[in-house]
Amino acid sequence: MELDPPKNAQLGKFMAGAWTLKAAGVDAITIADCPIGRASMDSSLLACKLRRELDIDPIPHLTCRDRNRNATKALLLGLNVEGVDNVLLVTGDPVPSAERDEVKSVFQFNSRKLARFVGDLNRTELERPFRIYGALNVNARNFQVELSRAKEKEAAGVSGFLTQPVLTARALENLRLAR
């Protein structure tokens, strides 16, 4: 299941939702990283909290939009020490145009380059490697391009894919094709 992080410092609703999901038998919770390019509580810090307090497998989303190479490595090292073993690597939505004067995107990576970077860390610096997940848009207009990118992600170390909701026959067929 996925929970969006709070847009403010009020954590009660998020944690109540996480407890409800755990009680219902959910085994992993993904946490978006600043959905639609707007600031919200940090997905990685929330993942650490869920790991400590609920003993559930969190899967924080890591976008390429907001961190350079050094900040990304520092974050990954911290997650590793905190026992967060899963990451979902996504390029990330652009910053909304109304905020671009105040908020600048970084984009040193795309999701495929970030997967290679995390894979390299897994092999060279981490005692406990991350399980790397990627996004697969089964609703993409040109699914062949999306599938090609997914193959690149897999070659870079992605071990599984999370999809957008499958709501059409075409999306279902794309999912079958990807499998």
C-alpha positions in Angstrom: 0.0 0.0 0.0 1.1 3.6 -0.4 0.7 6.5 2.0 1.4 10.0 1.0 3.4 11.9 3.6 1.8 14.9 5.5 2.3 18.3 4.0 2.9 19.7 7.5 4.2 18.6 10.9 1.0 16.8 11.8 1.9 13.1 11.8 -1.1 11.6 13.6 -3.3 10.8 10.5 -0.3 9.2 8.7 0.7 7.0 11.6 -3.0 6.0 12.3 -3.2 5.0 8.6 0.0 3.0 8.8 -1.2 1.2 12.0 -4.5 0.4 10.3 -2.8 -1.0 7.2 -0.5 -3.2 9.4 -3.4 -4.5 11.4 -5.1 -5.4 8.1 -2.1 -7.5 7.1 -0.2 -5.1 4.8 3.4 -6.2 4.7 4.9 -3.1 3.1 4.1 0.6 2.8 5.5 2.8 0.1 5.9 6.5 0.9 5.9 9.1 -1.8 8.8 11.7 -2.0 7.2 15.1 -2.4 4.3 14.1 -4.6 3.6 16.3 -7.6 6.8 18.3 -6.9 5.5 19.9 -3.7 7.2 19.8 -0.3 6.0 17.3 2.2 7.5 15.4 5.1 10.6 13.4 4.1 9.8 9.9 2.9 13.1 8.5 4.1 12.6 9.8 7.7 9.1 8.5 7.7 10.4 5.1 6.5 12.8 5.0 9.4 9.9 5.8 11.8 7.7 3.0 10.3 10.6 0.5 10.6 11.3 1.4 14.3 7.7 1.8 15.5 5.7 -0.7 13.4 8.3 -3.2 12.3 6.9 -3.1 8.8 8.8 -2.9 5.5 8.8 0.7 4.3 9.6 1.5 0.7 10.5 5.2 0.5 10.4 6.7 -2.9 13.6 8.5 -3.8 13.3 11.0 -6.6 16.1 12.3 -8.8 14.6 15.9 -8.6 15.9 17.2 -5.2 19.3 15.7 -4.4 22.7 15.7 -6.0 25.1 12.7 -5.8 26.5 13.5 -2.4 23.2 14.1 -0.8 21.8 10.9 -2.3 24.7 8.8 -1.1 24.4 10.3 2.4 20.7 9.6 2.5 21.2 6.0 1.3 23.9 5.3 3.9 21.6 6.6 6.6 18.7 4.5 5.4 20.9 1.4 5.4 22.0 2.0 9.0 18.4 2.4 10.0 17.4 -1.0 8.6 15.4 0.4 5.6 16.1 -2.3 3.0 13.9 -1.2 0.1 13.9 1.9 -2.1 11.6 2.9 -5.0 13.6 5.0 -7.4 11.7 7.4 -9.6 12.6 10.4 -11.7 10.0 12.5 -9.9 7.5 15.1 -11.0 8.7 18.5 -12.0 8.4 21.4 -9.6 5.1 23.2 -10.3 5.6 26.2 -12.7 4.2 28.6 -10.2 7.0 27.7 -7.7 10.0 27.6 -10.1 11.2 31.0 -9.2 11.7 29.9 -5.6 12.4 26.1 -5.9 15.1 24.8 -8.3 15.3 21.2 -9.4 18.6 19.3 -9.3 18.1 16.2 -11.6 21.7 14.9 -11.5 20.2 11.5 -12.1 17.4 9.9 -14.0 15.8 6.7 -12.5 18.1 4.4 -14.5 21.3 6.2 -13.5 20.1 6.3 -9.9 19.5 2.5 -10.0 23.1 2.0 -11.3 24.4 4.3 -8.5 22.5 2.4 -5.8 23.5 -0.9 -7.3 27.2 0.2 -7.2 26.7 1.1 -3.5 25.2 -2.3 -2.9 28.3 -4.0 -4.3 31.0 -1.8 -2.8 29.9 -0.1 0.4 26.9 -1.6 2.1 26.8 -4.5 4.5 23.1 -5.1 3.7 22.2 -4.3 0.1 19.0 -2.5 -0.8 16.2 -4.2 -2.8 15.8 -1.7 -5.6 12.3 -1.1 -7.1 11.4 1.0 -10.1 8.2 2.4 -11.6 6.5 1.0 -14.6 3.8 3.1 -16.2 1.4 0.6 -17.8 -0.7 3.5 -18.9 2.0 5.1 -21.0 1.0 6.2 -24.5 4.1 4.6 -26.1 4.5 1.5 -23.9 7.4 0.2 -26.0 9.5 3.2 -24.8 8.4 2.5 -21.2 9.2 -1.2 -21.6 12.6 -0.3 -23.0 13.3 1.9 -20.0 12.2 -0.9 -17.6 14.7 -3.2 -19.2 17.4 -0.7 -18.7 16.3 -0.3 -15.0 16.4 -4.1 -14.6 19.9 -4.3 -16.1 20.9 -1.5 -13.6 19.8 -3.6 -10.6 16.0 -3.0 -10.2 14.5 -6.2 -8.9 10.8 -5.3 -9.1 8.4 -2.8 -10.5 5.5 -0.9 -9.0 2.8 0.2 -11.5 0.2 2.8 -11.7 -3.4 1.4 -11.2 -4.5 -1.0 -13.9 -7.9 0.4 -14.9 -8.1 -0.5 -18.6 -7.8 -3.5 -20.9 -4.9 -1.8 -22.6 -3.0 -1.3 -19.3 -3.7 -5.0 -18.4 -2.3 -6.1 -21.8 0.8 -3.8 -21.2 1.3 -5.5 -17.8 1.1 -8.9 -19.4 3.6 -7.8 -22.1 6.0 -6.5 -19.4 5.8 -9.7 -17.5 
